[in-house]
Amino acid sequence: MAAARRISFLSARMSRPVETSKPRLAPGCRVSDLPGQSTVLLIPEGALQLNCPGVRIVSACDGERTFREIVQMLQQEYRSADPERIEQETADLLERLHVRRVVDF
């Protein structure tokens, strides 16, 4: 079991988006934002609850926008936040979703 975790961690470090990456949701994954319910990311294995920035990031993963464009959009929306932190946290989220095969780039 420990070896599997180690492999997952190593593969995660190798799956970071680059500026020109164009993230998109993998087949079978979609955002559900039904009225009266919290926004969730539906995946074949279940659902992931997203916070507000997470919703913005995942909703922007349309295969058209680059990672750089997504980060710039977030930096415009969250002007009081540290731009480097926005980029780091966006990359971290996309990396984790990529490892789970939810986002391709």
Backbone as a ProteinNet text record, in pm:
[ID]
protein_1_A
[PRIMARY]
MAAARRISFLSARMSRPVETSKPRLAPGCRVSDLPGQSTVLLIPEGALQLNCPGVRIVSACDGERTFREIVQMLQQEYRSADPERIEQETADLLERLHVRRVVDF
[TERTIARY]
82.1	0	86.5	192.4	280.3	343.4	378.3	438.2	340.5	213.6	113.3	103.6	107.4	103.3	226	341.1	463.7	455.5	407.5	394.6	297.2	183.9	87.4	150.2	227	290.5	389.7	469.6	568.1	502	394.7	326.7	263	218	159.3	263.5	386.1	490	523	492.7	525	407	296.3	177.4	134.2	227.1	191.6	164.1	62.3	36.3	145.9	172.6	264.6	180.2	241.2	165.4	78.7	125.3	51.3	-44.8	-49.1	-143.9	-285.4	-370.9	-512.5	-596.9	-616.9	-691.2	-836	-884.6	-1024.2	-1069.8	-1197.8	-1252.1	-1244.9	-1212	-1205.7	-1347.1	-1359.9	-1491.9	-1557.2	-1686	-1760.6	-1757	-1688.9	-1679.5	-1750.2	-1822.6	-1891.3	-1923.7	-1944.3	-1981.3	-2133	-2183.9	-2327.8	-2354	-2434.8	-2466.6	-2617.3	-2685.3	-2830.7	-2872	-2978.5	-3025.3	-3054.8	-3012.7	-3038.3	-2939.7	-2842.5	-2742.3	-2603.8	-2507.4	-2370.1	-2317.1	-2225.7	-2167.7	-2072.6	-2087.7	-2002.2	-1947.4	-1835	-1775.6	-1811.9	-1894.4	-1936	-1829.8	-1784.6	-1683.8	-1736.6	-1682.4	-1735.4	-1739.1	-1645.2	-1640.1	-1729.4	-1791.2	-1873.9	-1879.4	-1859.2	-1866.5	-1764.2	-1712	-1618.9	-1681	-1691	-1745.8	-1636.1	-1673	-1577.3	-1605	-1498.3	-1516.2	-1527.4	-1551.3	-1575	-1459.2	-1333.9	-1225.7	-1213.8	-1238.9	-1234.4	-1336.8	-1455.8	-1560.5	-1513.8	-1455.7	-1408	-1298.5	-1207.2	-1097.6	-1151	-1230.5	-1281.1	-1372.6	-1454.5	-1543.1	-1464.9	-1345.3	-1261.4	-1184.7	-1188.2	-1116.1	-1198.7	-1195.1	-1276.4	-1194.5	-1063.9	-978.7	-941.7	-993.7	-964.4	-868.4	-894.6	-810.4	-682.7	-574.6	-449.3	-444.7	-354.2	-332.8	-302.3	-219	-183	-307.5	-397.9	-520.1	-611.7	-619.5	-702	-645.4	-514.5	-450.2	-472.4	-456.3	-476.8	-621	-717.4	-857.7	-878.3	-821.3	-835	-764	-649.7	-577.6	-657.3	-733.2	-819.9	-936.6	-993.1	-1107.1	-1067.9	-949.1	-903	-780.8	-802.1	-691.9	-617.9	-684.1	-618.1	-530.1	-542.6	-463	-326.2	-230	-95.6	-101.2	-59.6	-66.2	10	123.8	200.6	126.1	57	-20	-136.2	-200.7	-309.6	-257.1	-144.3	-86.7	-51.1	10.7	50.9	-70.4	-171.5	-288.9	-369.8	-373.3	-441.1	-368	-236.5	-156.9	-174.6	-176.4	-193.6	-327.3	-435	-566.9	-569.8	-521.9	-523.7	-436.6	-326.9	-238.8	-311.2	-377.3	-451.6	-564.3	-634.8	-743.3	-689.1	-573.4	-510.7	-470.9	-415.3	-375.9	-498.4	-613	-737.6	-807.6	-746.4	-799.3	-930.1	-940.4	-1058.1	-1033.6	-910.3	-871.3	-756.7	-766.1	-657.9	-595.6	-465.7	-399.9	-275.9
-118.7	0	125	126.1	243.3	269.4	163	180.7	248.5	212.7	275.5	424.6	463.3	605	676.8	613.1	674.5	695.8	600	611.5	723.5	730.2	836.9	973	985.1	1112.6	1149	1053.8	1081.8	1118.9	1049.2	1083.4	1221	1258.2	1391.5	1498.9	1478.9	1578.9	1593.8	1494.9	1498.6	1547.8	1585	1619.5	1764.6	1852	1992.3	2057.8	2144.1	2216	2318.6	2342.3	2448.1	2562.6	2675.8	2794.5	2770.4	2687.7	2665.6	2546.4	2477.1	2366.1	2418.1	2336.7	2371.6	2268.5	2291.2	2193.8	2178.8	2054.8	2025.6	1909.8	1909.2	1798.5	1670.2	1562.5	1432.2	1385.2	1295.4	1240.1	1180.9	1206.1	1155	1245.4	1360.7	1454.7	1583.7	1641.2	1767.8	1837.8	1968.7	2049	2049.9	2027.6	2033	2147.8	2242.2	2357.9	2378.7	2276.8	2282.9	2386	2460.3	2560.1	2495.2	2563.2	2514.2	2410.4	2373.8	2274.7	2334.3	2283.3	2330.9	2276.9	2350.4	2309.9	2193.2	2090.7	1973.3	1937.4	1870.8	1817	1669.3	1633	1493.3	1417.2	1306.2	1221.9	1079.2	991.1	853.9	785.2	817.1	752	817.2	931.6	1000.5	1148.8	1228.6	1373.8	1438.7	1552.5	1631.2	1767.5	1807.3	1939.1	2042.6	2152.1	2256.4	2384.3	2456	2589.1	2687.7	2814.2	2913.2	2923.1	2939.6	2943.5	2812.5	2700.8	2571.4	2562.4	2614.5	2616.9	2699.6	2815.7	2903.2	2834.1	2766.1	2698.4	2586.1	2498.7	2382.4	2426.3	2528.5	2577.3	2636.5	2685.8	2743.9	2636.5	2513.4	2404.5	2354.9	2433.1	2402.8	2351	2335.3	2290.2	2400.2	2518.6	2634.4	2730.4	2756.4	2849.2	2779.4	2854	2799.8	2815.6	2742.5	2756.1	2901.3	2965	3105.6	3193.3	3173.1	3253.2	3231.1	3108.7	3079.1	3151.1	3144.6	3212.6	3363	3420.5	3564.5	3604.2	3522.3	3548.6	3552.8	3455	3449.1	3566.7	3604.4	3718.2	3847	3859.4	3976.1	3973.5	3856.6	3842.9	3858	3812.7	3814.7	3906.6	4033.1	4130.4	4147.3	4125.1	4144.5	4024.5	3914.5	3794.6	3803.4	3734.3	3727.8	3653.3	3716.7	3652.6	3520.4	3511.9	3387	3275.7	3312.3	3212.8	3161.7	3251.4	3209.8	3109.6	3139.8	3048.8	2914.1	2916.6	2793.2	2708.5	2770.8	2694.6	2643.1	2718.5	2672	2550.8	2558.8	2445.5	2323.9	2346.7	2235.7	2164.9	2243.4	2183.2	2104.4	2164	2095.2	1969.8	1976.8	1861.2	1746.8	1779.6	1676	1616.8	1700.8	1650.8	1568.5	1605.7	1530.3	1390	1382.1	1253.1	1163.2	1223.7	1146.2	1120.7	1167.4	1150.1	1224.6	1340.9	1425.3	1536.4	1583.5	1689.9	1641.2	1668	1639.4	1771.2	1769.9	1887.3	1844.6
0	0	0	78.8	85	-50.5	-123	-254.7	-349.8	-340.9	-427	-397.8	-272	-236.3	-290	-277.9	-325.8	-476.9	-550	-695.2	-729.2	-658.9	-683.9	-660	-551.7	-520.8	-630.8	-674.9	-778.8	-909.9	-945.1	-1070.7	-1061.1	-940.2	-922.2	-948.9	-903.9	-923.2	-1070.9	-1151.3	-1293.1	-1376.7	-1315.5	-1392.2	-1372.3	-1339	-1318.8	-1452.7	-1455.9	-1581.1	-1607.5	-1734	-1774.8	-1829.4	-1853.8	-1896.3	-2018.5	-2111	-2235.4	-2229.2	-2113.9	-2098.5	-2115.4	-2175.9	-2193.2	-2119.1	-1989.6	-1909.1	-1955.5	-1948.2	-1980.5	-1893	-1863.9	-1785.1	-1866.9	-1799.9	-1865	-1898.5	-1995.1	-2026.6	-1901.9	-1886.6	-1771.7	-1650.6	-1660.8	-1549.6	-1587.7	-1492.4	-1519.1	-1388.5	-1397.8	-1281.8	-1271.5	-1151.6	-1126.1	-1030.4	-1075.4	-990.6	-985.3	-937.7	-926.3	-822.2	-849	-751.7	-615.9	-510.7	-375.9	-327.3	-410	-369.7	-388.6	-312.9	-331.6	-464.5	-523.5	-651.4	-628.9	-709.7	-700.4	-837.6	-835.8	-956.9	-960.6	-1056.3	-1069.5	-1147.6	-1089.2	-1152.4	-1151.2	-1234.1	-1238	-1101.8	-1011	-880.8	-776.9	-807.9	-710.1	-737.4	-633.7	-646.8	-554.5	-599.9	-519.9	-495.3	-369.5	-337.1	-361.5	-425.9	-461.3	-384.5	-347.4	-290.8	-407.8	-377.6	-483.5	-583.6	-538.8	-637.9	-715.4	-648.7	-716.2	-827.4	-802.3	-905	-1024.8	-997.7	-1106	-1187.1	-1119.1	-1188.3	-1275.3	-1215.9	-1290.4	-1403.9	-1381.6	-1487.8	-1604.2	-1577	-1682.8	-1760.8	-1714.7	-1781.8	-1900	-2008.4	-2125.2	-2244.1	-2225.5	-2334.2	-2431.2	-2407.7	-2493.8	-2424.2	-2296.6	-2220.7	-2176.9	-2177.8	-2126.9	-1975.5	-1915.2	-1770.8	-1737.2	-1815.5	-1793.1	-1796.8	-1892.4	-1902.9	-1782.4	-1735.1	-1617.8	-1495.5	-1478.8	-1365.3	-1375	-1492.7	-1509.2	-1477.5	-1517.9	-1486.9	-1335.1	-1265.3	-1119.7	-1052.7	-1104.7	-1047.7	-1063.3	-1171	-1188.9	-1090.3	-1067.2	-976.2	-829.7	-794.9	-656.1	-645.7	-674.8	-679.4	-547.7	-437	-307.7	-268.3	-341	-310	-379.1	-322.8	-380.2	-514	-624.2	-755.9	-764	-695.9	-697.3	-624	-517.8	-443.3	-528	-601	-690.5	-792.6	-852.6	-952.6	-890.1	-772.8	-704.9	-667.8	-609.2	-566.9	-685.2	-794.3	-914.9	-972.1	-978.6	-1027.7	-936.9	-805	-710.5	-731.7	-746.3	-766.9	-898.2	-1005	-1134	-1131.4	-1061.9	-1047.5	-976.3	-864.6	-790.2	-874.8	-948	-1033.3	-1149.5	-1199.6	-1308.3	-1261.2	-1141.3	-1084.9	-1068.6	-1034.3	-1017.5	-1151.3	-1260	-1397.1	-1416.7	-1352.6	-1366	-1466.1	-1473.8	-1565.6	-1652	-1780.6	-1875.2	-1917.1	-1944.1	-2002.5	-2076.7
[MASK]
+++++++++++++++++++++++++++++++++++++++++++++++++++++++++++++++++++++++++++++++++++++++++++++++++++++++++

